[in-house]
Amino acid sequence: MSNVFLDGQQNLAALSVPGVYGDIILPTPFIAGTPTNIEGLVGVGSWGPLNAIIPVSKPSDAAIQIGPPKVRQSDLASYVAAGSQVGGAIGFYCVRVSDGTDLAATVSVQSTALTLTGKYTGTLGNQITFSLQNGSLANSLLAIVAFPGLVPEQFNNVMGPTPASATATFTGQPAANDTLTIAGSAITFVSGTPSGLQVQIGTSLAVTLSNLLAFLQASADSSLAKCNYSLSGNVLTITANQFAGTGTGAGTGGNSLTLAKTSTAIAVSGATLTGGVGTWQTFWTNLANVINNGNAVRGASQFVVASAGTSTAVPAVGVTLTLSGGTDGDTGVTDAMLMGQDVAPRKGMYVLRNAGVDCFTLCDMSTSANYAAMAAFAIGETCYAIQSGPKGESIANALAVRASAGIDTPWFKYIMGDWPSFYDSYNGLTRLISPAAFGIGIYGNLSPQQSALNKPLQGISSTQRSALGQTYSDTELSQINLGGIDVILPPNSSPGGFYFSFATGRNCSSNTAANGDEYTRMTNFLIRAAQSKAAGSFIGKLQSSQVNDQTRAQAKALFDGFSAQLASPVVGLGINGQGMIDTPWSVVCDLSNNPQNLQAMGYLFLYWQVRYLNVVRYFVVKFQGGGNVVVTAQTTQPSAAQFQQAVNTSA
């Protein structure tokens, strides 16, 4: 039994062995805030797993993970491209859906020798290439799988069949008309000028063997071409050429190649080549295995899946093949498919369950009957659902949707369908996109205590109305502000500068104390923090009826510490400004809210009250001017008493 243990592991009231014991008391954990810049997108893509979370940080990531932007309905990469133009602090969890017709790109390598299939479905797989090169080791090849935008995968030293071989040892100069027969072709040694299958006897054995090697390596004889040749001293090594013809001489096939001589100066190792093992089908099997499972040097392919056939075809080195036939399955995607299902396996929106996204949108979904389910999902996941209306939507229609769709909640934001235009650098054109893309973009680039009201929406070049020279009147803006919807304002209407911005920063709630963006996002941020593992560490602890109970004190300290951190100017805006919350805050966790009867039932109550920072919506400047206006200037620093309200003390 160890004399060192964690606090609570040892019964200290029952120690029986004298000694020094080390009781390690772990420090109390602290609450760490959860990220508020991860935004969820559900739509179609050209690569990646279906109905799974695909993390993306910026458009260049998206081009690799889900494919580049396409001008089509519900395109994930387009939303990433637009949202990222607002700012670079954002990150995305993308969920790719399809209509079921998506196919993976494939290529057949040398008929049925090997089939390569894209790891995922989609048209991006049609840009994957495959080739073979000579490997670093003898009798091996190097396979290269190249994916657009990434370093090619290299699978080196994939072994093929073991070639058969034999030797012919020369103990002296061969005599004229002596022969060496290889694979059925007889080579005759002559003293005069050679012709055909003849080799001239040189002035020494070394010269003769040099003549022999040069002849063999240059010969066009079909039988001699079945072997490769090398010379070491007076020993000629003959190795089956596994790449000759259709590869019949590869591996075990080379063992049938014959070897003979008619000379007392030549000793051959045997009547045939020996030691050949396997066929080229061995190589294709080995290649499929290393592509699918990796080896000691590298892991499995991230781009393709390989399947070996029964072919013994000789690998074609230096030939590049391109996969084809991949499709996205995007044309038949419906709003119901974007919504998905909340049973295993989860699909569509419900893949984002427990993902911890701050906001989410279903790309280009227009079925308002689905909004209530989105709002319910957002409340349960403490995130913010953002959706917009169709292109060219009127104010009246947007207000009607908000009123009838069952979304009177702080957890849903509806943006009127005055669609903005942005520059799509991949496709080289300026095009329309849903305002929800820029809604996602601005919230992914704002800390949660802030409102999207009057914040610059970088990347927008126009909206449908601004392109026609139309602005929003004060009456229209009053309808929009009071109606619980939002819209993108043109530069001449934004209060803070000549930029596009959101007009209201409102959610769809009719609760006037909770209808700002900042309420929803800050509440989500704080409640997620309250559900952290630090708070969860109190489950299973002991609580007493003592006034100075340690468990309650630690719980209060945990939330007081987090509140102090949030109130600190260090985590707020600017230098020495305000923090993320106002002061004071209140944390109550004592006997007043934890009486003994509730303690006996296992409850621990903590009351946490936080005052949010208030968004300035109406900046009123009261001005008085004139020749008879009396202006009093004070040159000393004002005191607090000057700003206290007067109290009527008269009876």
N, C-alpha and C positions, 0 to 999 in steps of 0.2 A: 504494500500500500504506500503510495507516495505521500510525503509530508507537505507537498505543495499542491494546491487545488484552487479552483475557482470558487468564489464566494457562493455559498449555498449548496455546494456539492458534499460537504462533510457535516455530520451532526456534531456541532461543537459542544453540545451538552452531554455527549456520551464518549468523549475521548478517554482512553484508558492507558495509552502508552506515553510515558514521559518523553518530552522532546520539544523541539521548536517547529511550529507549523507555519507555513506560508499560505495565507488566505488572500488570494488575488481578487481585488474588487475592481471590476471594469468601470471605466468612466461612463457617465451618462451620455448617450448619443445625442446629437443635435439634429434639428430638422434642416435638410437641404432642399431648397426649392426645386421644383421640376421644370424642365424646359418649356417655354411658351412660344417657341419659334418653329415647331414641327407641325406642318400642315398636311392634312389628309386629302388625297385626290383619288377618285374612282372614275376610270374611263378605259379607253382602248389604247393599245400600244402595238409595237412591231417586234417586241422581244420581251423575254422575261417570263417567269412563272405566272400562271393564271390564278386569280383569287388568293394572292399571297402578298404580303407587304414587301415592297421593293424600295429601299431607302435611296434617295437622290438628294444631292446638295445643290447642284447647279445644272444649267443646260448641257454642259459637256458630259456630266455624269449621265444625264437622261439619255443622251444620244447613244450611250453604250448600254445602259441598263434597260431602257424601254424603247429605244429607237429615236431617231430625230423627229422634229415636228412635221406633221402632215396636215394639209388643209382638208380637214374632215370633221365630222361630228364627234364630240366627246374625246378629243385627242389629248392624252395625258401630257405629252411632251410640249404641246402648245401652251398649256396652262403653266408648266414649269418655266418655259421661255418668257412668258408675259409676267408672271408673278415675280421672277427673279430680277426683272428690270427695276422693280420698285426699290430693291436693296439686296445686299448680299448676305444678310444675317439669317436668311430663311433656309429651312430644310423641308423636305417632303417625304411622306410615306405614300407611295403610289400603289394602287390596287388595279391590276389589269384584268379586264373582263373580255369575253368574246361571245359571239353568237353560236359557237359550236362548230363553225366551218373552218376554223383556223388549222393550218397544217404546218408541220416542220419541214424545212428545206432538207433535201437529201442529195446524195451523189453516189453512183455505183462506180467503184474503183476497179477497173479491168474486169468488166462483166460481173461475175458473182464472187470475185475474190474478197471484197470488203465493201460494206455499205456504211456510209457515214450519214447520220441524221442529226439535225440541229438539236441541241439540248432543250431548246424551247421552240414553240411555234412562232411564226411571224416572218415578215418579209426581210427583216434585217439579216436573217440567216442566209438569205440568197447572196450575201456578200462574203460568206466564209469561203476560204480557199484551202486546198490540200495539195501537198506535194511530197515527193520522196527524194532524198539525197543520200549519198554514201555516208555511212556512220563512221565514228572515230575508231572503232574496233574492226578487226578483220571479220568478214562474213556478217556484217551488220549494216543496217540502214538507219537513216534519220528521217523521221516523219515530221512535217511542219503543218500545223493548223493555224491559219491566220484569220483573225477577227478584226473588222474595221475599227480603227482607233486604238487598238491595244497591241502590245508586244506579242508577236507570234509565239504560240506554244511549240516547243521543240521536244520531241521524244527521241532521244539519241540511243544508239547502240541497241536497236531492236534486232535480235538475232534471228537469222534464217536457218536453213538446213546446214548441217556440217558437210563440207565437200569431201568426196573421196580423193585419195591421192596415192601416188606410188613414186619410186625412185629408180633411176638407172645410174649405176656407179661404173665409171670408166677406170679400169686398172692400167690402161695403157692406150696407145694409139690404135684406133680400129684399122683393120686392113681394108684394102680396096674391095668393093662389093659386099662388105659387111653391112647388115641391116639392123635397124631399130624400128619395130612396128608399134605404133600408138593408135589405138581406137580403130584398127584395121588398115591404116595407111602405113606402108613400109617406106622408110627413109634409107636411102642407099648412100654409103660413103664412097667417094670417088677421088682419085688423085688428079684427074684432069679438070676441065671446066665443067661445073655442075649445071644440070638442067632438070626441070620437073621437080620430082621429090628426091633430089640429090643434094648432098652436102660435101664440099671439098675438104679433103684431109689437109690440115695445115702443117707448117714446119715444126709444130710442137703440139702436144695434147691440149694445152691451153688455147692455142689458136683454133684447133679443130672444134673444141667445145664452144668457143666464142662464135664460130661459124654456125654451129648447130643451133645455139640459142637464138641467134639473129634470124635464122631460117624459120624456126618454129614460131617465133613471135610475129613474123611478117607473113606467114603462109596463109593463103586463101583456101586451102584444102578444107572441105567441110568436116572431115573427120578430125584433122588436127586442130581445128577451131573449137572442138569440144573440150579442150583443155587449156590451162594456163601453165606457163613454164618459168622456172627460175633456176639459177645455177649457183652452187656454193662449192668452191673448189672443183673437184672432179665428180661431184654428184649433181645430176639433173633431177630436179623435183617436178613431177607432173601432177597438177591438181585439176580436177574436173571444173570446167567453166560452167558455173551454175546459171549464168545469164544467157548461154548460147541457145539459140532456137527457141523452142517452147518450154525449156527448162527440164527436159526429160533426163538430163545428166545431173540434176541437182540432188543432193543428199544421197539416198540409197540408190537412185538411178545411176549415179556415177560409178557404183561398184561393178557395173557390167561392162565398163570400158576396158578393152583388152590391152595387154602389154607383152611384147615378145622381142627376141633378138636372135640374130645369127652371127655371133662374134664371141671369140674367147676373151676379148678385152672389155666386154660389157656384162655387168651383173644386174639383173632386174629384181625388184623386190617381190614380184609375184606375177601370176598370169593375168591379173586384173588389178585395177585400182581398188583400194579398200578404205574402210573407215567412214564412208558416207552414211549420214544419219538424217532421216526425215525427208520432207519435200518442201516446196515453196508454200504449201498450205500451212506448214508449221510457222512460217514467218507471218502469214496473215492472221493466224490465231494469236501469236505473240503480240502483234501490233494491236489487235482489237483489245487484248487484255491490258496492255499498258495505257492505251487511250482511256479505257473505262475505269481503271483502278490505279493508275500511276505506278511508279516503281520507287526504288531507294533514292532516286535523284529528284524526282518531281511528282506532283500529285496528278490526279485524273484531270482530263480535259474539262474546262469550264464551258466549252462551246459546242462539242459534238458528242454523240454516243456512237460507238462502232460495233458492227456485227460482221464476223468473219463467215465466209462461205466455205465450200469444199474445193474451190478451184486451186490448182497448182500453177497458176499463171506466174510468169516471171515478172517481178516488179519493174515498172517503167520509171527509171530515175530521171528527174529533171522535168517532169510533166506536171503542170499546174492544173488542177481541177477546181471548179467552182460549184458549190451547192446551189440547188434551184428548187422551185416548187413551193417555197414557203409562203403562207398566206396569213393575214392578221385576224380574219374572222370578225371584221368590224362593221360590215355594211348592214347586218341585221340586228345589231345591238339595240335593245329596247330599254326604256326607263326602268322596267321591272328587273332587267338584268343588272342595271346599275345599282338598284336597291339590294338585290341578292336575297339570301336566306340566312336566318339566325340559328340554324341547326347544323350539326356537323355533316359534311364539311361546310364551314361558313363561306359565303360568297358575297361579292359586291361590297356594299357599305359595311356589312356586319363583320368583314375581315378586320376592320379598324377597332373592333371591340378589344378593350384592354391594351390598345396600342399607345395610349397617352398623347394623342394628337391634341393640339390647342384648338384648331378650327378644321373644318373639312367641307368639301363640296363634291357633289356628284356632277361631273363635267357635262354641261349642256342639258341636264335633265329638265324637262318642262312640265311634267305631270304634277300639277299642284295638289292632287289628291294624295301624293306621297309625302307632302311636307310635314304633316302631323307625325308620321312615323319617324321622319328625320329628326324632328324636334324631340320626340320621346327618346330616341337613341342618344341625342346630344346631352340631354339632362342626365341620363343614366351613366354616360361616359365622361361627364364634366368637361364637355367641349362645346364649341360654337358652330352651329350649322349655318352655312352661308349659301344662298341660292339666288339666282336672278331670273327675271322674266325673259320672254322671247324677244328677238330683235324688233326694234321699233315699237315697243310697248308704250301704251298711253298711261298717263298718271291715273286715270279713272280705273283702268284695268288692274294696275298694280295695287291700288287701294282695295279693290274688290277682292283680289286674291288674298291679301293680308287679312281681310275681314272674314273670309269664308273658308280658309284652308285649315283652321284649327291650329294656328301658330301664334296665339297670343301668349308669348312666353319670352323671357329674356334670352333663351338659348337658341333662338332662330333669328337670322337676319335676312331680309328680303331686299334685293337691290333691283330697282326698276330697270327694264330692258332697253335702256339707251346705251347700246353697245359701243365700247371704245375700239379704236384702231391702234395697233402697235406694229413695229417693224419686225418681221420674221426674217432674221439674218440667214437662217439655213435655206429657206426657200427664196430669199431675195425679193420679198414683196411686203407691202403694208396691207394688213388685213384686219377684219373685225374679229373680236373674241368676246366671250361673255364677261360682263363686269365682275362676276364672281372670281375670275382669275386674278384681277387686281385687288379684290377684297381679300382673297387669300394672301396676296402679295404684301399688302400693307400691314395686316395683322401679324404676319410672320416677321415683320421688321419693326414692330412696336412692342415695347415692354407692356405688361398687362394693365398697368394703371393708367395708360394713355388711351385717348379716344382717337378714332380715325378722322374725326372732324377736322377739316382744314389742313390735313397733312398732304404734302405733295405726292402725287401718284406718278412717279417717274416712269417713262416709257410710253405714255399715252400721247399720241399725236393729234387725235380728234375723237369726238363721239359722233353718233349718227346725227344728233341735233346740231352740234357745233359745226359739223361739216356743211350744214345748210345755212349757217349763219343765225341759227335760232338760239336764244337764251331762255332761262327760266325767270318768269316774272315773280315778284314778291308773293303774289297770290298763290302761284303754283308751288313756290317753295314753302309757303305756310301749310298748304295741303300735305306736302311731302313730310314736313317736320311733325305735323300733328297726326299724320296717318300711320306712323310706325314703320316707314320704309326709308330707303336711302336712294341716292342717285349721284352720278358723277357730274360735277360742275365743270364748265369750261373755264379757262384761265381768267377771263374778264369778270367772272362771278365769284371766284375764290377770294375770301376776305384777306388772306395773308400774302398774296403775291399772284404772279401770273403763271399759275400752274393748275393742272387738273387736280381736283380733290373731291372727297365725299362731302355731301351737303349737310348731313344730319349727324352721323355717328350714332344712329339709333338702332336698337333691335326692335322686335315686333311686339314687345310687351306693352300693355296699356297701364302698367304700374309705373307712374311717373317717377318713382324713386329708384326704379330698376331698369329703365328703358335705354340706358346708355351702353355703348360697347364696353366701356371701362368696367361697368358693374359686372357684366357677364364674365369677361376674361379674368378680372381680379378675383371674383368669387371662385371661379374654377381653379385658379392658381392656388388660392389659399386652402380650399377644401381638399385639393390633391395633396398639398403639403401636410394637412392634418391627418391624412390617411397614410402617411409615410411609414416606413419600417421603424423609424425612431419612435413614433407614437405606438406602433404595433408592439414594441418591446415591452409595453406595460401589461399586455395580455399574459396572464399567468402569475403576475406578481401578487404580493400580499398587501392587504389594506387593513388598517386598524381603526378603532374609534378614538385614538389618541389625537389631541389637537396638533401635535407636531409630527403627524404621520409622514414617514419618509417617502412613501409612494406618491401621495398627493403633492408633497412639496416638490418632488422631482418632476411630476407632470406639469405643475405650474411653472417651474423654472424652464422647462423645455419650451413652452409656448411664449413665456415672457422673453426668453432669449431670442426666439425667432422673430417676435414682434419688434424687439429692439433693433435687430438686424434690418428689418424692413423699414423702420423709421429712420435709420441712419442715412445722412446725405450721401454717404459713400456709394450706396446702391441706387440712388435716385438720379435725377437729371441734373446736369451741370456740375459746378464745383461749389461746395458748401450750400447747396440748395435744399429742397425738401427731399425726403426719402420716398419710398413707394407707398407708404400709408401716412395718415395724419397721426398726431399725438393729442391726447393720451390714448392708450388702449386699455383693455381690462381683461384679466385672466382670473377666474375664480375657480378654485378647486380645493375645497375645505369641507368641514362638517356641515356648513350651511347648505350645500347642495349634494352632500353625500351622507345622509342620515344612516343610522345603523341598520334599519330595515332594508334599505336599498343595497347597502354593503353586503348584507346576508344573501341577497339575490345575485350577487356577482357584478353589480354595477359600479362604475367609476365615472362620475360626471365632471366635465370641465366646461365652464362657460367662457367663451372667447369672443370678445366684442372688439371690432376694428372699425375705425372711421376711415373711409376712403378719401382720397383727394378729389376735389370737385372740379369738374371741367368748366372753364369759362366759355359760356355760350353767348352772352350778351355783354359786351363791353360798353358801358354807358359813360360818356364823358359829359359832365354837367359844366357848362361854360357860362361865365358871366363876363361881359366886357362893356366898356363905356368910359367916357371921360370922368364920370363921377364915382366910379367903382373904387372903393377903398381897399387897398392891398396891404396887409400887414406881413412884414418879413421878420423872421426870427433868426438870429445869427448864432444862438446857442443850441446845443443838442436838446431836442424835446424830451420831456419826461413822460413816463407812463400815465401819470395822473392827468395829463392834458387830454388824453384820449378816452378817459373813463366817462361813462354816461352820467349825466347829472341825476341825482336822486331827489325826488320831491319829499321833503321832510315835514312839510306843513301839516298841521292837524286837520 
